[in-house]
Each structure stands twice: as C-alpha cells, then as structure tokens.
Amino acid sequence: MNDEKTTHFGYQNVPVHEKTKRVRHVFDSVSDQYDLMNDLMSLGIHRLWKRVAIGLSNIRESNQVLDLAGGTGDLTALYARRVGPQGGVVLADINASMLRAGRDRLIDKGVVSNVRYAQVNAEALPFESNHFDCVTIGFGLRNVTDKDSALRSMLRVLKPGGRVIILEFSHPQGKLINKAYDLYSFKILPFLGKVIANDAESYRYLAESIRMHPKQEELKQMMEAAGFERCEYFNLTQGIVAVHRGYKL
C-alpha cells in the first residue's frame, strides 16, 4: 500500500515532493517570455492590479519589504521607489531562472541601490523573525505546495504591525463572467502559450492552478488560522483577481 502524500499540480494529483520540481520546470520554460505573456494574457491590466496591491500595502519611506515569488520584478520596482534609499526590498523567488530575469530587468531599469535578491522557498523563509514591514506575494501563492506553512512563515518574518499582501488570480463573481473566463483560460490561453512561448502545456497548468486555488473567503480563513488579524480581501475585475491583506498584531 502506497501511503505517500499527494497534492494537486493543476488538475493532476502528484506526490508532494514532486510539485516543487514541476512548478520549477514550468517557470524555467516560460521565464524568457513571462512579461510579454503577462501583457497578452491580461491585456495589460496586470499593471493596474499590481498598483492597487501596492496602494493597499501602505508602504512608506525606509520600510523593509519582502517580495515573494517576485519573478521579473514588477512589484519590487514599485516598492523600491516607495521605500527610498533608506529602505530596502528583497526580491525573492524559488526559481533561479525567474530570479535572474528579475535581477537583469531591474539592473536595466537602474533599480539597484536598495534591492537584494534571494532564492527561497516561501514555506521556510530563511530570514530573521520580526524583520519586514510588509511581505507581498504576487501571483505565486497558488504554486506553493503547503500554503499554510507559507502563511505561517510570512507571519513570523513580519514585524508587529506589519502586513501581508497576497495578489492572486481568484474566482470570478457571476455565471456569465465565469463562462467567458473558462473559455479564455482553457482555449485562448494555451493557444497564446503555444504561439508566443512555444509551450501550451505550461499555460494550461497555469489555468488549472488558478481553478485549484482557494476561493476568496477560504483564503481569508486560512490567513486567520495562520495567525493574521484584521484579514480582508478586495475583488478586482469582478473577482478574476483578488488582493488579500492581513496584519501581524
């Protein structure tokens, strides 16, 4: 009898120890075309979603920010401007290819003086406790195998009074938009992935991973169970994306 624990990878069940490797392969495959595909997939609206998340973070000058699953550095660049030279941002990602792409992009933009880089697993963050004013994770939590461990790890590294910002694809509100979203996700998105990135399967996984991600209220409850206080969420674009926010008190 095989008692090995399994988890979901999109719509597949895989052994827990395999998911991280499979997710890494997906992002190794798409890293070169990641920014272009984000623009195509969202019609550029992802830039607005990210600015809303930044606004909800209430970041100020001299703050310390951890940008988990930071990828190509969009959020890091915005945070770096807000915290200024006395503050700092750590661009962190589990995937080396994405981290290199983010570092190169930020260097090209001249965003270097207050940014550091770290290859980390969100489930076991290697940073000291009570260090960051804000921990953010943009479009990355759905790829984490043990989300509860990741949330507890984020809470640990936050200062008292600090907040977590989770920007993630979520579950649209309403039957009509759900039907249109399904058509887009499972037909158009893999087609774009094939044409632009020569990788339909990775983008099919991304669509499936969104469907397997906890719904808005469920994620809020998970945050509360991890120890966050004053948890709330904000639906964007009729719930296609949601920003969750919670505080360490």
C-alpha positions as CSV (number, residue, x, y, z in Angstrom):
1,M,0.0,0.0,0.0
2,N,1.4,3.4,-1.0
3,D,0.8,6.0,1.8
4,E,2.8,8.8,0.1
5,K,1.1,12.1,0.4
6,T,-0.1,13.8,-2.8
7,T,-1.1,17.3,-3.8
8,H,-2.5,18.9,-6.8
9,F,-0.5,20.1,-9.8
10,G,-3.2,21.8,-11.8
11,Y,-5.8,19.1,-12.2
12,Q,-3.3,16.2,-11.6
13,N,-2.5,14.6,-8.3
14,V,1.2,14.2,-7.8
15,P,3.5,13.2,-4.9
16,V,4.1,16.2,-2.6
17,H,7.9,16.1,-3.2
18,E,7.4,16.4,-7.0
19,K,5.3,19.5,-7.1
20,T,8.1,22.0,-6.5
21,K,10.2,20.4,-9.2
22,R,7.3,20.5,-11.7
23,V,6.5,24.2,-10.9
24,R,10.2,25.0,-11.3
25,H,10.1,23.4,-14.8
26,V,7.0,25.5,-15.7
27,F,8.7,28.7,-14.9
28,D,12.0,27.7,-16.4
29,S,10.1,27.2,-19.6
30,V,8.2,30.5,-19.6
31,S,10.7,32.9,-17.9
32,D,12.0,34.4,-21.2
33,Q,8.5,35.3,-22.4
34,Y,7.0,35.9,-19.0
35,D,6.5,39.7,-19.2
36,L,5.2,39.6,-22.8
37,M,2.7,36.8,-21.9
38,N,1.5,38.7,-18.8
39,D,0.6,41.7,-21.0
40,L,-1.1,39.5,-23.6
41,M,-3.0,37.4,-21.0
42,S,-4.3,40.3,-19.1
43,L,-4.5,42.9,-21.9
44,G,-2.1,44.9,-19.7
45,I,-4.5,45.1,-16.8
46,H,-2.0,43.2,-14.5
47,R,-0.1,46.5,-14.2
48,L,-3.2,48.1,-12.7
49,W,-3.8,45.2,-10.4
50,K,-0.2,45.5,-9.1
51,R,-0.6,49.2,-8.4
52,V,-3.8,48.5,-6.4
53,A,-1.9,46.0,-4.4
54,I,1.0,48.4,-3.7
55,G,-1.6,51.1,-2.6
56,L,-3.1,48.6,-0.2
57,S,0.3,47.8,1.3
58,N,0.6,51.3,2.8
59,I,4.3,51.2,2.3
60,R,6.3,54.3,3.4
61,E,9.9,55.5,3.1
62,S,12.5,53.5,5.0
63,N,10.3,50.4,5.2
64,Q,11.6,46.9,4.6
65,V,9.7,44.7,2.1
66,L,9.9,41.1,1.1
67,D,8.6,40.4,-2.4
68,L,8.0,36.7,-2.6
69,A,7.6,34.9,-5.9
70,G,8.8,38.3,-7.2
71,G,9.6,36.9,-10.7
72,T,10.7,39.6,-13.1
73,G,10.5,42.3,-10.5
74,D,7.4,44.4,-11.3
75,L,6.3,44.8,-7.7
76,T,9.9,45.1,-6.5
77,A,10.5,48.1,-8.7
78,L,7.3,49.8,-7.4
79,Y,8.2,49.1,-3.8
80,A,11.8,50.2,-4.3
81,R,10.6,53.7,-5.4
82,R,8.3,53.9,-2.4
83,V,10.8,52.9,0.4
84,G,13.5,55.1,-1.0
85,P,17.3,54.9,-0.3
86,Q,16.8,54.3,3.5
87,G,14.5,51.4,2.9
88,G,15.0,48.0,1.2
89,V,13.3,45.4,-0.9
90,V,14.2,41.7,-1.1
91,L,13.2,40.2,-4.5
92,A,12.8,36.5,-3.7
93,D,11.8,33.6,-5.8
94,I,12.2,29.8,-5.6
95,N,13.0,29.7,-9.3
96,A,16.6,30.7,-10.3
97,S,15.6,31.5,-13.9
98,M,12.9,33.9,-12.8
99,L,15.2,35.4,-10.2
100,R,17.9,36.0,-12.8
101,A,15.3,37.6,-15.2
102,G,14.1,39.9,-12.4
103,R,17.6,40.9,-11.4
104,D,18.6,41.7,-15.0
105,R,15.4,43.7,-15.6
106,L,15.9,45.8,-12.5
107,I,19.5,46.4,-13.3
108,D,18.5,47.6,-16.8
109,K,16.0,50.0,-15.1
110,G,18.6,51.3,-12.8
111,V,16.8,49.9,-9.7
112,V,19.8,48.6,-7.8
113,S,20.7,50.6,-4.7
114,N,18.0,49.3,-2.3
115,V,17.2,45.9,-3.7
116,R,18.6,42.5,-2.7
117,Y,18.0,39.0,-4.2
118,A,17.3,35.7,-2.5
119,Q,16.3,32.3,-3.9
120,V,14.0,31.0,-1.2
121,N,11.1,28.6,-0.5
122,A,8.1,30.5,0.9
123,E,7.3,27.6,3.1
124,A,10.5,28.0,5.1
125,L,11.8,31.6,4.8
126,P,15.4,31.9,5.9
127,F,15.0,35.5,7.3
128,E,15.1,36.6,10.9
129,S,11.8,37.0,12.8
130,N,10.1,40.4,13.1
131,H,12.2,41.9,10.3
132,F,9.9,43.1,7.4
133,D,7.2,45.8,7.4
134,C,5.5,44.1,4.5
135,V,5.6,40.7,2.9
136,T,3.9,40.5,-0.5
137,I,3.4,37.6,-2.9
138,G,2.0,38.4,-6.3
139,F,0.6,35.6,-8.4
140,G,2.7,33.0,-6.6
141,L,0.7,31.5,-3.7
142,R,-1.2,29.2,-5.9
143,N,2.0,27.5,-6.9
144,V,3.1,26.8,-3.3
145,T,2.7,23.2,-2.1
146,D,2.0,23.9,1.6
147,K,0.2,27.2,1.7
148,D,-0.5,27.0,5.5
149,S,3.2,26.7,6.2
150,A,4.0,29.6,3.8
151,L,1.5,31.8,5.6
152,R,2.9,31.0,9.0
153,S,6.4,31.7,7.7
154,M,5.3,35.0,6.3
155,L,3.8,35.9,9.7
156,R,7.0,35.0,11.5
157,V,9.2,37.3,9.5
158,L,6.8,40.3,9.8
159,K,7.3,43.0,12.4
160,P,4.4,43.6,14.8
161,G,2.2,45.9,12.9
162,G,3.4,44.6,9.6
163,R,1.1,43.3,6.9
164,V,0.9,40.7,4.2
165,I,-0.4,41.4,0.7
166,I,-1.5,38.5,-1.4
167,L,-2.2,39.4,-5.0
168,E,-3.6,36.3,-6.8
169,F,-5.9,35.1,-9.6
170,S,-9.1,34.2,-7.8
171,H,-12.7,33.1,-8.6
172,P,-14.9,35.4,-10.7
173,Q,-18.2,36.5,-9.3
174,G,-21.2,35.7,-11.6
175,K,-22.1,32.9,-14.1
176,L,-21.6,34.9,-17.3
177,I,-18.1,36.0,-16.5
178,N,-17.2,32.5,-15.3
179,K,-18.2,31.0,-18.6
180,A,-16.2,33.7,-20.5
181,Y,-13.3,33.2,-18.2
182,D,-13.3,29.4,-18.7
183,L,-13.3,29.8,-22.5
184,Y,-10.4,32.2,-22.3
185,S,-8.4,30.1,-19.8
186,F,-8.7,26.7,-21.4
187,K,-8.8,27.6,-25.1
188,I,-7.2,31.0,-25.8
189,L,-4.5,31.0,-23.1
190,P,-2.9,27.7,-24.1
191,F,-3.1,28.9,-27.7
192,L,-1.2,32.1,-26.8
193,G,1.3,30.0,-24.9
194,K,1.9,27.8,-27.9
195,V,2.3,30.7,-30.3
196,I,4.3,33.1,-28.1
197,A,6.3,30.8,-25.8
198,N,6.1,27.6,-27.7
199,D,4.7,26.0,-24.6
200,A,0.9,25.3,-24.4
201,E,1.2,22.8,-21.5
202,S,2.7,25.3,-19.1
203,Y,0.0,27.8,-19.7
204,R,-2.7,25.0,-19.4
205,Y,-1.2,24.3,-16.0
206,L,-1.4,28.0,-15.0
207,A,-5.1,28.0,-15.9
208,E,-5.7,24.8,-13.9
209,S,-3.7,26.1,-10.9
210,I,-6.0,29.1,-10.7
211,R,-9.1,26.9,-10.5
212,M,-7.5,24.8,-7.7
213,H,-6.6,27.9,-5.7
214,P,-8.7,28.6,-2.6
215,K,-11.7,30.9,-3.1
216,Q,-11.6,34.4,-1.6
217,E,-13.3,33.6,1.7
218,E,-11.4,30.3,2.1
219,L,-8.1,32.1,1.7
220,K,-9.1,34.7,4.2
221,Q,-9.9,31.9,6.7
222,M,-6.5,30.3,6.1
223,M,-4.8,33.6,6.8
224,E,-6.7,33.9,10.1
225,A,-5.8,30.3,11.0
226,A,-2.1,31.1,10.4
227,G,-2.4,34.0,12.9
228,F,-3.1,37.1,10.8
229,E,-5.5,39.7,12.2
230,R,-7.9,42.1,10.5
231,C,-7.9,40.0,7.4
232,E,-9.9,41.3,4.4
233,Y,-9.9,41.0,0.6
234,F,-10.6,43.2,-2.4
235,N,-12.0,41.8,-5.6
236,L,-10.6,43.3,-8.8
237,T,-12.1,42.9,-12.3
238,Q,-15.2,41.1,-10.9
239,G,-13.1,38.7,-8.8
240,I,-10.8,37.5,-11.6
241,V,-8.1,38.8,-9.2
242,A,-8.3,39.4,-5.5
243,V,-5.9,41.2,-3.1
244,H,-5.9,39.8,0.4
245,R,-4.5,41.8,3.3
246,G,-3.8,40.8,6.9
247,Y,-1.8,42.2,9.8
248,K,0.6,40.9,12.5
249,L,-0.5,42.5,15.7
